[in-house]
């Protein structure tokens, strides 16, 4: 028997209007100047200005680095480290969805550990904790502001490097639904399906245990009910706030239980073809879970019940079929594509994708370890 470790940030603010409360918590960090890590869109549309207004009230200096790409790269991290040092910053504030959050973690760890970011691919490769990070999230899906995982694209190898490292854990996470109101419906859909993928993978992984099951199953229930509402009406604040809670719950689950082959395969599509992570997860989720259920259907009655399916008198296999059908129905309802061709990708190197997926840090968390041919066959289902 081995004990369980549950990683979470020290302070977590959530709910409508909580952004206004961060000043006092930042002051407690005894810091002076922030590197604001974000992307150009958030820098232009006023979201970053809302953060700056809070910093001014507590006399915290700042400089902005807004060059993060949708799939952040090694170069993004390198440039961010240089900006941090040149500006004499002593902490980081990340503003955005998964991309700025992941880039900020890479920057923070490179500042304290040095070396080449590629050396830290994998699990627990750094020695020192990141510089303090205040992670302000603007999407309800990735949980990147909350977890010990971060993903950076190595543009030379066209590979998404997955790092799982407790030293990347932020000091403060902030989830204010008011920052998410302006998000377009397709982004709301993609990030919501990312959250659902986190929940289901965290439930079926062998690393799951009672606490992670409880949080992930609660998230499944919330997402199936509220995600269609959030996509249909971005100003539905009840739906937005509930999706924040669901995303937070999934972060608690997979941060401590792990993920599986949906993510292992999705990372490759993002790294090679620069595709949206949440969309890739949504396309692959029913494909991978169908294979997982053939071998380990025992968790699917729990998932089915959380998804609102009547499980009375049904076998685990029947429950799994119901879950997969409901995932597909949700994706269709909120406009998620089912094939790579719908994203403009007509030719893929499946052999390369399969090889890289089998090396991915998330692969070992799957309930079964597929052969190379089985990975290829799963990729073929979404081509």
DRENVEX-827115 format. One record per residue (C-alpha): residue in one letter; chain; x, z, y. Coordinates in nm, 3 decimals. Each point is the difference from the previous one (the first is absolute). Example, Ala and Ser with C-alpha at 12.3 -4.5 7.8 and 13.67 -1.06 7.14 Angstrom:
2
+-------+---------+---------+---------+---------+
! koldo ! tordren !      c1 !      c3 !      c2 !
+-------+---------+---------+---------+---------+
!     A !       A !   1.230 !   0.780 !  -0.450 !
!     S !       A !   0.137 !  -0.066 !   0.344 !
+-------+---------+---------+---------+---------+
***
This chain:
383
+-------+---------+---------+---------+---------+
! koldo ! tordren !      c1 !      c3 !      c2 !
+-------+---------+---------+---------+---------+
!     X !       A !   0.000 !   0.000 !   0.000 !
!     X !       A !   0.122 !  -0.088 !   0.348 !
!     X !       A !  -0.130 !   0.127 !   0.332 !
!     X !       A !  -0.158 !  -0.230 !   0.256 !
!     X !       A !   0.132 !  -0.072 !   0.349 !
!     X !       A !  -0.246 !  -0.084 !   0.279 !
!     X !       A !   0.153 !  -0.171 !   0.304 !
!     X !       A !  -0.189 !  -0.009 !   0.332 !
!     X !       A !   0.112 !  -0.003 !   0.365 !
!     X !       A !   0.024 !   0.335 !   0.177 !
!     X !       A !  -0.280 !  -0.073 !   0.247 !
!     X !       A !  -0.288 !  -0.245 !  -0.037 !
!     X !       A !  -0.249 !  -0.073 !   0.277 !
!     X !       A !  -0.314 !  -0.199 !  -0.080 !
!     X !       A !  -0.339 !  -0.074 !   0.148 !
!     X !       A !  -0.137 !  -0.158 !   0.316 !
!     X !       A !   0.200 !   0.088 !   0.310 !
!     X !       A !   0.287 !   0.173 !  -0.179 !
!     X !       A !   0.261 !  -0.221 !   0.172 !
!     X !       A !  -0.051 !   0.204 !   0.316 !
!     X !       A !   0.117 !   0.312 !  -0.186 !
!     X !       A !   0.345 !  -0.121 !  -0.107 !
!     X !       A !   0.185 !   0.106 !   0.314 !
!     X !       A !   0.019 !   0.367 !  -0.092 !
!     X !       A !   0.122 !  -0.081 !  -0.352 !
!     X !       A !   0.270 !  -0.234 !   0.130 !
!     X !       A !   0.114 !   0.269 !   0.242 !
!     X !       A !   0.050 !   0.236 !  -0.294 !
!     X !       A !   0.255 !  -0.242 !  -0.148 !
!     X !       A !   0.238 !   0.074 !   0.292 !
!     X !       A !   0.066 !  -0.369 !   0.058 !
!     X !       A !   0.067 !  -0.192 !   0.321 !
!     X !       A !  -0.020 !  -0.377 !  -0.048 !
!     X !       A !  -0.198 !  -0.214 !  -0.243 !
!     X !       A !   0.059 !  -0.343 !  -0.144 !
!     X !       A !  -0.351 !  -0.149 !  -0.014 !
!     X !       A !  -0.001 !  -0.227 !  -0.306 !
!     X !       A !  -0.288 !  -0.247 !  -0.001 !
!     X !       A !  -0.087 !  -0.370 !   0.000 !
!     X !       A !  -0.057 !  -0.242 !   0.287 !
!     X !       A !  -0.378 !  -0.010 !  -0.042 !
!     X !       A !  -0.045 !   0.376 !   0.031 !
!     X !       A !   0.245 !   0.003 !   0.288 !
!     X !       A !  -0.215 !  -0.251 !   0.188 !
!     X !       A !  -0.354 !   0.112 !  -0.082 !
!     X !       A !   0.018 !   0.348 !   0.151 !
!     X !       A !   0.034 !   0.214 !  -0.313 !
!     X !       A !   0.363 !   0.092 !   0.074 !
!     X !       A !  -0.098 !   0.078 !   0.360 !
!     X !       A !  -0.232 !   0.272 !  -0.130 !
!     X !       A !   0.295 !   0.163 !  -0.176 !
!     X !       A !   0.217 !  -0.032 !   0.309 !
!     X !       A !  -0.268 !   0.176 !   0.207 !
!     X !       A !   0.025 !   0.300 !  -0.233 !
!     X !       A !   0.381 !   0.004 !   0.019 !
!     X !       A !  -0.006 !  -0.001 !   0.377 !
!     X !       A !  -0.221 !   0.310 !   0.004 !
!     X !       A !   0.262 !   0.198 !  -0.195 !
!     X !       A !   0.301 !  -0.157 !   0.176 !
!     X !       A !   0.140 !  -0.178 !  -0.305 !
!     X !       A !   0.215 !  -0.304 !   0.080 !
!     X !       A !  -0.030 !  -0.316 !  -0.209 !
!     X !       A !   0.120 !  -0.354 !  -0.060 !
!     X !       A !  -0.196 !  -0.265 !  -0.185 !
!     X !       A !   0.112 !  -0.211 !  -0.296 !
!     X !       A !  -0.286 !  -0.242 !  -0.071 !
!     X !       A !   0.161 !  -0.268 !  -0.215 !
!     X !       A !  -0.128 !   0.112 !  -0.342 !
!     X !       A !  -0.129 !  -0.288 !  -0.214 !
!     X !       A !  -0.315 !   0.019 !  -0.218 !
!     X !       A !   0.235 !   0.031 !  -0.299 !
!     X !       A !   0.286 !   0.198 !   0.161 !
!     X !       A !   0.350 !  -0.124 !  -0.075 !
!     X !       A !   0.349 !   0.141 !  -0.036 !
!     X !       A !   0.078 !  -0.161 !   0.336 !
!     X !       A !  -0.294 !   0.186 !   0.159 !
!     X !       A !   0.146 !   0.328 !  -0.123 !
!     X !       A !   0.353 !  -0.089 !   0.112 !
!     X !       A !  -0.121 !  -0.096 !   0.347 !
!     X !       A !  -0.207 !   0.318 !   0.023 !
!     X !       A !   0.298 !   0.218 !  -0.087 !
!     X !       A !   0.207 !  -0.169 !   0.269 !
!     X !       A !  -0.278 !   0.047 !   0.257 !
!     X !       A !  -0.036 !   0.369 !  -0.092 !
!     X !       A !   0.371 !   0.068 !   0.041 !
!     X !       A !   0.044 !  -0.205 !   0.319 !
!     X !       A !  -0.291 !   0.185 !   0.163 !
!     X !       A !   0.119 !   0.346 !  -0.111 !
!     X !       A !  -0.324 !   0.083 !  -0.177 !
!     X !       A !  -0.039 !   0.311 !  -0.216 !
!     X !       A !  -0.325 !  -0.076 !  -0.186 !
!     X !       A !  -0.235 !  -0.284 !  -0.091 !
!     X !       A !  -0.367 !  -0.063 !   0.067 !
!     X !       A !  -0.144 !  -0.275 !  -0.221 !
!     X !       A !  -0.320 !  -0.167 !   0.120 !
!     X !       A !  -0.189 !  -0.238 !  -0.224 !
!     X !       A !  -0.096 !  -0.075 !  -0.357 !
!     X !       A !   0.231 !  -0.017 !  -0.298 !
!     X !       A !   0.253 !  -0.233 !   0.160 !
!     X !       A !   0.114 !   0.218 !   0.294 !
!     X !       A !  -0.026 !   0.311 !  -0.218 !
!     X !       A !   0.227 !  -0.146 !  -0.268 !
!     X !       A !   0.245 !  -0.134 !   0.257 !
!     X !       A !   0.016 !   0.340 !   0.168 !
!     X !       A !   0.083 !   0.172 !  -0.327 !
!     X !       A !   0.280 !  -0.248 !  -0.064 !
!     X !       A !   0.136 !   0.051 !   0.351 !
!     X !       A !  -0.020 !   0.378 !  -0.027 !
!     X !       A !   0.185 !   0.012 !  -0.330 !
!     X !       A !   0.266 !  -0.247 !   0.109 !
!     X !       A !   0.077 !   0.213 !   0.305 !
!     X !       A !   0.064 !   0.312 !  -0.209 !
!     X !       A !   0.150 !  -0.165 !  -0.310 !
!     X !       A !   0.176 !  -0.312 !   0.128 !
!     X !       A !   0.119 !  -0.274 !  -0.234 !
!     X !       A !  -0.206 !  -0.303 !  -0.100 !
!     X !       A !  -0.376 !   0.031 !  -0.037 !
!     X !       A !   0.018 !  -0.203 !  -0.321 !
!     X !       A !   0.191 !   0.289 !  -0.157 !
!     X !       A !  -0.313 !   0.214 !   0.022 !
!     X !       A !  -0.230 !  -0.224 !  -0.203 !
!     X !       A !  -0.160 !   0.198 !  -0.280 !
!     X !       A !  -0.071 !   0.369 !  -0.039 !
!     X !       A !   0.169 !   0.283 !   0.194 !
!     X !       A !   0.315 !  -0.183 !   0.106 !
!     X !       A !   0.067 !   0.177 !   0.333 !
!     X !       A !   0.175 !   0.333 !   0.060 !
!     X !       A !  -0.137 !   0.113 !   0.335 !
!     X !       A !  -0.348 !   0.031 !   0.148 !
!     X !       A !  -0.113 !  -0.252 !   0.258 !
!     X !       A !   0.004 !   0.080 !   0.367 !
!     X !       A !  -0.339 !   0.149 !   0.099 !
!     X !       A !  -0.281 !  -0.255 !  -0.011 !
!     X !       A !  -0.346 !   0.031 !   0.156 !
!     X !       A !  -0.208 !  -0.262 !  -0.180 !
!     X !       A !  -0.307 !  -0.124 !   0.187 !
!     X !       A !  -0.209 !  -0.216 !  -0.230 !
!     X !       A !  -0.232 !  -0.280 !   0.116 !
!     X !       A !  -0.146 !  -0.127 !  -0.329 !
!     X !       A !  -0.196 !   0.171 !  -0.278 !
!     X !       A !   0.178 !  -0.115 !  -0.309 !
!     X !       A !   0.373 !   0.012 !  -0.051 !
!     X !       A !   0.062 !   0.379 !   0.024 !
!     X !       A !   0.352 !  -0.098 !   0.107 !
!     X !       A !  -0.008 !   0.262 !   0.274 !
!     X !       A !  -0.048 !   0.266 !  -0.262 !
!     X !       A !   0.196 !  -0.086 !  -0.310 !
!     X !       A !   0.358 !   0.005 !  -0.131 !
!     X !       A !  -0.007 !  -0.376 !  -0.067 !
!     X !       A !   0.111 !  -0.281 !   0.225 !
!     X !       A !   0.045 !  -0.373 !  -0.058 !
!     X !       A !   0.246 !  -0.227 !   0.181 !
!     X !       A !   0.053 !  -0.371 !  -0.061 !
!     X !       A !   0.353 !  -0.112 !  -0.075 !
!     X !       A !  -0.017 !  -0.337 !   0.171 !
!     X !       A !   0.315 !  -0.122 !  -0.175 !
!     X !       A !  -0.140 !   0.051 !  -0.353 !
!     X !       A !  -0.368 !  -0.049 !   0.096 !
!     X !       A !  -0.074 !   0.330 !  -0.172 !
!     X !       A !  -0.209 !   0.292 !   0.115 !
!     X !       A !   0.215 !   0.306 !  -0.057 !
!     X !       A !  -0.201 !   0.306 !  -0.099 !
!     X !       A !   0.148 !   0.334 !   0.097 !
!     X !       A !  -0.148 !   0.325 !  -0.129 !
!     X !       A !   0.177 !   0.278 !   0.184 !
!     X !       A !  -0.114 !   0.346 !   0.100 !
!     X !       A !   0.255 !  -0.011 !   0.284 !
!     X !       A !  -0.219 !  -0.259 !   0.173 !
!     X !       A !  -0.297 !   0.238 !   0.035 !
!     X !       A !  -0.117 !   0.020 !   0.360 !
!     X !       A !  -0.038 !   0.323 !   0.198 !
!     X !       A !  -0.343 !  -0.074 !   0.145 !
!     X !       A !  -0.264 !  -0.252 !  -0.108 !
!     X !       A !  -0.281 !  -0.102 !   0.235 !
!     X !       A !  -0.319 !  -0.178 !  -0.108 !
!     X !       A !  -0.239 !  -0.055 !   0.290 !
!     X !       A !  -0.287 !  -0.239 !  -0.090 !
!     X !       A !  -0.038 !  -0.086 !   0.368 !
!     X !       A !   0.326 !  -0.196 !  -0.027 !
!     X !       A !  -0.155 !  -0.213 !  -0.276 !
!     X !       A !  -0.318 !  -0.119 !   0.172 !
!     X !       A !   0.157 !  -0.324 !   0.125 !
!     X !       A !   0.137 !  -0.102 !  -0.339 !
!     X !       A !  -0.147 !  -0.334 !  -0.117 !
!     X !       A !  -0.224 !  -0.003 !  -0.304 !
!     X !       A !   0.251 !  -0.183 !  -0.221 !
!     X !       A !   0.267 !   0.263 !   0.067 !
!     X !       A !  -0.251 !   0.280 !  -0.058 !
!     X !       A !  -0.091 !  -0.162 !  -0.332 !
!     X !       A !   0.361 !  -0.050 !  -0.111 !
!     X !       A !   0.116 !   0.350 !   0.086 !
!     X !       A !  -0.311 !   0.151 !  -0.156 !
!     X !       A !   0.069 !  -0.180 !  -0.326 !
!     X !       A !   0.359 !   0.121 !   0.021 !
!     X !       A !  -0.137 !   0.354 !   0.009 !
!     X !       A !  -0.226 !  -0.068 !  -0.299 !
!     X !       A !   0.298 !  -0.139 !  -0.191 !
!     X !       A !   0.200 !   0.314 !   0.078 !
!     X !       A !  -0.284 !   0.217 !  -0.130 !
!     X !       A !  -0.059 !  -0.186 !  -0.325 !
!     X !       A !   0.367 !  -0.043 !  -0.082 !
!     X !       A !   0.058 !   0.370 !   0.067 !
!     X !       A !  -0.279 !   0.088 !  -0.243 !
!     X !       A !   0.114 !  -0.217 !  -0.293 !
!     X !       A !   0.374 !   0.069 !   0.031 !
!     X !       A !   0.151 !   0.242 !  -0.253 !
!     X !       A !   0.129 !   0.199 !   0.298 !
!     X !       A !  -0.354 !   0.104 !   0.097 !
!     X !       A !  -0.111 !   0.361 !  -0.030 !
!     X !       A !  -0.299 !   0.210 !   0.102 !
!     X !       A !   0.077 !   0.018 !   0.373 !
!     X !       A !   0.078 !  -0.370 !   0.039 !
!     X !       A !  -0.304 !  -0.099 !  -0.208 !
!     X !       A !  -0.225 !   0.210 !   0.224 !
!     X !       A !   0.126 !  -0.157 !   0.322 !
!     X !       A !   0.007 !  -0.356 !  -0.134 !
!     X !       A !  -0.350 !   0.018 !  -0.151 !
!     X !       A !  -0.140 !   0.134 !   0.327 !
!     X !       A !   0.162 !  -0.294 !   0.177 !
!     X !       A !  -0.155 !  -0.250 !  -0.243 !
!     X !       A !  -0.346 !   0.138 !   0.073 !
!     X !       A !   0.052 !  -0.020 !   0.377 !
!     X !       A !   0.152 !  -0.349 !   0.001 !
!     X !       A !  -0.273 !  -0.167 !  -0.206 !
!     X !       A !  -0.263 !   0.144 !   0.235 !
!     X !       A !   0.164 !  -0.027 !   0.341 !
!     X !       A !   0.239 !  -0.297 !  -0.012 !
!     X !       A !  -0.277 !  -0.264 !   0.019 !
!     X !       A !  -0.141 !   0.180 !   0.303 !
!     X !       A !   0.339 !   0.017 !   0.174 !
!     X !       A !   0.054 !  -0.373 !  -0.061 !
!     X !       A !  -0.350 !  -0.094 !   0.116 !
!     X !       A !   0.020 !   0.206 !   0.319 !
!     X !       A !   0.337 !   0.114 !   0.130 !
!     X !       A !  -0.173 !   0.232 !   0.248 !
!     X !       A !  -0.174 !   0.195 !  -0.276 !
!     X !       A !   0.194 !   0.320 !   0.068 !
!     X !       A !  -0.140 !   0.186 !  -0.299 !
!     X !       A !   0.131 !  -0.275 !  -0.230 !
!     X !       A !   0.334 !  -0.015 !   0.184 !
!     X !       A !   0.049 !   0.375 !  -0.026 !
!     X !       A !  -0.101 !   0.013 !  -0.365 !
!     X !       A !   0.251 !  -0.278 !  -0.077 !
!     X !       A !   0.267 !   0.211 !   0.170 !
!     X !       A !  -0.083 !   0.287 !  -0.231 !
!     X !       A !  -0.001 !  -0.230 !  -0.303 !
!     X !       A !   0.337 !  -0.144 !   0.094 !
!     X !       A !   0.137 !   0.352 !   0.049 !
!     X !       A !  -0.128 !   0.100 !  -0.344 !
!     X !       A !   0.158 !  -0.304 !  -0.165 !
!     X !       A !   0.328 !   0.083 !   0.169 !
!     X !       A !  -0.010 !   0.348 !  -0.147 !
!     X !       A !  -0.067 !  -0.152 !  -0.342 !
!     X !       A !   0.252 !  -0.281 !  -0.034 !
!     X !       A !   0.266 !   0.182 !   0.201 !
!     X !       A !   0.019 !   0.248 !  -0.286 !
!     X !       A !  -0.130 !  -0.191 !  -0.305 !
!     X !       A !   0.146 !  -0.345 !   0.056 !
!     X !       A !  -0.123 !  -0.360 !  -0.011 !
!     X !       A !   0.021 !  -0.284 !  -0.251 !
!     X !       A !   0.013 !  -0.372 !  -0.063 !
!     X !       A !  -0.250 !  -0.103 !   0.267 !
!     X !       A !   0.255 !   0.108 !   0.257 !
!     X !       A !   0.298 !  -0.119 !  -0.202 !
!     X !       A !  -0.148 !  -0.351 !   0.000 !
!     X !       A !  -0.144 !   0.010 !   0.351 !
!     X !       A !   0.338 !   0.088 !   0.147 !
!     X !       A !   0.143 !  -0.324 !  -0.136 !
!     X !       A !  -0.271 !  -0.214 !   0.156 !
!     X !       A !   0.062 !   0.164 !   0.335 !
!     X !       A !   0.377 !  -0.030 !  -0.027 !
!     X !       A !   0.011 !  -0.367 !  -0.102 !
!     X !       A !  -0.305 !  -0.144 !   0.178 !
!     X !       A !  -0.046 !   0.250 !   0.287 !
!     X !       A !  -0.361 !   0.071 !  -0.097 !
!     X !       A !  -0.217 !   0.295 !   0.111 !
!     X !       A !   0.066 !   0.295 !  -0.229 !
!     X !       A !  -0.359 !   0.124 !  -0.017 !
!     X !       A !  -0.136 !  -0.345 !  -0.088 !
!     X !       A !   0.257 !  -0.041 !  -0.279 !
!     X !       A !  -0.095 !   0.341 !  -0.139 !
!     X !       A !  -0.369 !  -0.086 !   0.011 !
!     X !       A !   0.052 !  -0.325 !  -0.192 !
!     X !       A !   0.215 !   0.165 !  -0.264 !
!     X !       A !  -0.194 !   0.326 !  -0.043 !
!     X !       A !  -0.270 !  -0.126 !  -0.240 !
!     X !       A !   0.255 !  -0.210 !  -0.190 !
!     X !       A !   0.241 !   0.286 !  -0.068 !
!     X !       A !  -0.270 !   0.261 !  -0.063 !
!     X !       A !  -0.164 !  -0.227 !  -0.258 !
!     X !       A !   0.328 !   0.008 !  -0.194 !
!     X !       A !   0.048 !   0.374 !   0.057 !
!     X !       A !  -0.351 !   0.069 !  -0.128 !
!     X !       A !   0.064 !  -0.190 !  -0.324 !
!     X !       A !   0.271 !   0.251 !  -0.086 !
!     X !       A !  -0.099 !   0.318 !   0.183 !
!     X !       A !  -0.373 !   0.002 !   0.085 !
!     X !       A !  -0.031 !   0.380 !   0.008 !
!     X !       A !   0.010 !   0.039 !   0.381 !
!     X !       A !  -0.253 !  -0.273 !   0.075 !
!     X !       A !  -0.317 !   0.209 !  -0.054 !
!     X !       A !   0.123 !   0.228 !   0.281 !
!     X !       A !   0.068 !  -0.298 !   0.225 !
!     X !       A !  -0.336 !  -0.156 !  -0.087 !
!     X !       A !  -0.189 !   0.316 !   0.087 !
!     X !       A !   0.183 !   0.030 !   0.333 !
!     X !       A !  -0.082 !  -0.365 !   0.071 !
!     X !       A !  -0.371 !   0.073 !  -0.040 !
!     X !       A !  -0.045 !  -0.151 !  -0.346 !
!     X !       A !  -0.238 !   0.167 !  -0.246 !
!     X !       A !   0.227 !   0.091 !  -0.291 !
!     X !       A !  -0.259 !   0.170 !  -0.223 !
!     X !       A !   0.030 !  -0.129 !  -0.355 !
!     X !       A !   0.283 !  -0.238 !   0.086 !
!     X !       A !   0.333 !  -0.023 !  -0.179 !
!     X !       A !   0.330 !   0.012 !   0.194 !
!     X !       A !   0.035 !  -0.377 !  -0.054 !
!     X !       A !  -0.345 !  -0.062 !   0.147 !
!     X !       A !   0.084 !   0.224 !   0.295 !
!     X !       A !   0.320 !  -0.197 !   0.056 !
!     X !       A !  -0.197 !  -0.326 !   0.002 !
!     X !       A !  -0.235 !   0.148 !   0.257 !
!     X !       A !   0.285 !   0.113 !   0.223 !
!     X !       A !   0.169 !  -0.340 !  -0.007 !
!     X !       A !  -0.328 !  -0.177 !   0.081 !
!     X !       A !  -0.061 !   0.240 !   0.289 !
!     X !       A !   0.351 !  -0.056 !   0.141 !
!     X !       A !  -0.060 !  -0.376 !  -0.006 !
!     X !       A !  -0.341 !   0.040 !   0.162 !
!     X !       A !   0.143 !   0.216 !   0.280 !
!     X !       A !   0.278 !  -0.250 !   0.066 !
!     X !       A !  -0.253 !  -0.283 !   0.019 !
!     X !       A !  -0.227 !   0.197 !   0.231 !
!     X !       A !   0.275 !   0.068 !   0.252 !
!     X !       A !   0.156 !  -0.346 !  -0.013 !
!     X !       A !   0.316 !   0.052 !  -0.207 !
!     X !       A !   0.133 !  -0.322 !  -0.162 !
!     X !       A !   0.045 !  -0.013 !  -0.376 !
!     X !       A !   0.270 !  -0.269 !  -0.027 !
!     X !       A !   0.335 !  -0.064 !   0.166 !
!     X !       A !  -0.114 !  -0.355 !   0.071 !
!     X !       A !  -0.255 !   0.147 !   0.244 !
!     X !       A !   0.296 !   0.140 !   0.195 !
!     X !       A !   0.170 !  -0.340 !   0.014 !
!     X !       A !   0.238 !   0.070 !  -0.289 !
!     X !       A !  -0.033 !  -0.295 !  -0.239 !
!     X !       A !   0.329 !   0.032 !  -0.188 !
!     X !       A !   0.161 !   0.322 !  -0.119 !
!     X !       A !   0.310 !   0.084 !  -0.201 !
!     X !       A !  -0.174 !   0.226 !  -0.250 !
!     X !       A !   0.317 !   0.056 !  -0.201 !
!     X !       A !   0.179 !   0.141 !   0.305 !
!     X !       A !  -0.301 !   0.211 !   0.096 !
!     X !       A !  -0.022 !   0.145 !  -0.351 !
!     X !       A !   0.371 !   0.078 !  -0.018 !
!     X !       A !  -0.005 !   0.184 !   0.331 !
!     X !       A !  -0.323 !   0.184 !  -0.079 !
!     X !       A !   0.155 !   0.143 !  -0.315 !
!     X !       A !   0.283 !   0.146 !   0.211 !
!     X !       A !  -0.232 !   0.147 !   0.263 !
!     X !       A !   0.005 !   0.378 !   0.050 !
!     X !       A !  -0.378 !   0.018 !  -0.057 !
!     X !       A !   0.011 !  -0.175 !  -0.338 !
!     X !       A !   0.091 !   0.309 !  -0.198 !
!     X !       A !  -0.316 !   0.177 !   0.116 !
!     X !       A !  -0.235 !  -0.236 !  -0.178 !
!     X !       A !  -0.191 !   0.136 !  -0.304 !
!     X !       A !   0.163 !  -0.271 !  -0.213 !
!     X !       A !   0.317 !  -0.200 !   0.056 !
!     X !       A !  -0.082 !  -0.370 !  -0.037 !
!     X !       A !   0.233 !  -0.260 !  -0.142 !
!     X !       A !   0.133 !  -0.274 !   0.223 !
!     X !       A !  -0.257 !  -0.242 !  -0.141 !
!     X !       A !  -0.281 !   0.247 !   0.065 !
!     X !       A !   0.109 !   0.030 !   0.364 !
!     X !       A !   0.009 !  -0.380 !   0.028 !
!     X !       A !  -0.350 !  -0.023 !  -0.149 !
!     X !       A !  -0.133 !   0.252 !   0.252 !
!     X !       A !   0.151 !  -0.195 !   0.290 !
!     X !       A !  -0.158 !  -0.320 !  -0.135 !
!     X !       A !  -0.347 !   0.152 !   0.042 !
!     X !       A !   0.029 !  -0.005 !   0.380 !
!     X !       A !   0.186 !  -0.330 !   0.051 !
+-------+---------+---------+---------+---------+
***
